[in-house]
Amino acid sequence: MNLNATLFAQLVVFLILAWFTMKFVWPPIMKALDERAGKIADGLAAADKAKTDLAHAEKKASDELRKARESAAEFRSGAERQVAQLIEDARAEGARIVNAAREAAEAEAAAASQRAKEALREHVAVLAVAGAERILRKEINAQAHAELLTQLKSEL
Amino acid sequence: MAAEHAPNASEYIVHHLTHLNSLGHKQAALVDWSVFHLDTLFWSISLGLLAVLILARAAAKATSGVPGRFQAAVEILVEMVESQSKSIVHGDRSFIAPLALTVFVWIFLMNAMDLLPLDALPNIWSWMFGVAGHDPHHAYLRVVPTADLNATLGMSLGVLILCLYYSVKIKGFGGWMHELFTAPFGSHPLLYPINFAMQMIEFVAKTVSHGMRLFGNMYAGELIFMLIALMGAAWAGTAGSGLLWLGGVVAGTIWAIFHILIITLQAFIFMMLTLVYIGQAHESH
């Protein structure tokens, strides 16, 4: 083993190589590593944010759904009430029409029977006069007996 | 290797352990500051450039989007270094963390040269040397820079300099001086020299053990690969040499697989100790 000037040459080379690494190798690699670490951190944060956003959206959606369900139920009960009202109204209207018709029919029937009675009275008076004519076999003055006939008519 | 006669075991290993230096022959003195190990410099600088260019390529293409496999692999590495440095060094890490990354990748690549076939690159080199008109016998080449004490001590010396720099930067020169003389035993004039001596021993021990640990592991690993290669080279057509050759194959496989662990572990240990020592410079006693 011999010691010689190689030692100092090696020392200088050693320092130059270390300087080169410090200058040109280390910074870009560390920069890339740090940037990647930052990117990963950002990605994780974004994932977390997306998760909370999703939870929010889900909550919102279920709220909306619940609201929609409530308003639908409201609509339905309103419609049911309206339908019941309509049916009620229609039923009342029908009853009213039926009553009116019955009343009209009754009034008409009463008028008809009255007219029949009138006609019958006329006929009875004529028949009575004719009968009395025949019974009396004599002419009866209609004018002279009008009062009597009217009285007879009204008694029928 | 030699064309005329096959080298004996000792020659083979000595040849493999001889550096290609600026002298052209083996350095005689233990320490000679005028000599360079050309092979260590070539391979460590080439692998260092390869390391930073691979990393720079990943850095240039890095996006914060979905990463490709290459980018993800580099990112795993960067994250590992970043988390280690974060837990060890408390303070500004804009230079220390990239330093640790460079140390790990670079040392791993230099250690990984051990996994190449032992004779492959030296043989190519000796062929080139011969073609160039030189004696191929003297074409020395060692391909594992971290099995050269100069390389590992050079790097641990770099760590020491950074430790001193950060000590002064964090604590101020006065604060650091105060610590040098009052830690670890306490503030008393009689204790000043002892404290200072302890601190000096600590610095030297840290730096030397830091460099020596990596060097020792890689040198020993390389040596074992050479011994295994000698087993394989014993093939001579006889039953006994056949068994040796088979043993070489088995042992080479096992050692190479184990060495994958060692080269990674040693690179990791060097990086961690770099962080620990610089981290200590950030903390006051």
Interface residues (C-beta under 8 A of the other chain):
Chain A: M1 N2 L3 N4 A5 T6 L7 F8 A9 Q10 L11 V13 F14 L15 L17 A18 W19 F20 T21 M22 F24 V25 W26 P27 P28 I29 M30 K31 A32 L33 D34 E35 R36 G38 K39
Chain B: H19 N21 Q27 A29 L30 V31 D32 W33 S34 V35 F36 H37 T40 L41 S44 I45 G48 A51 V52 L55 A56 A58 A59 A60 A62 T63 S64 G65 P67 V74 E75 V78 E79 E82 S94 F95 A97 P98 L99 L101 T102 V103 W106 P145 D148 L149 N150 A151 L153 G154 M155 L157 G158 I161
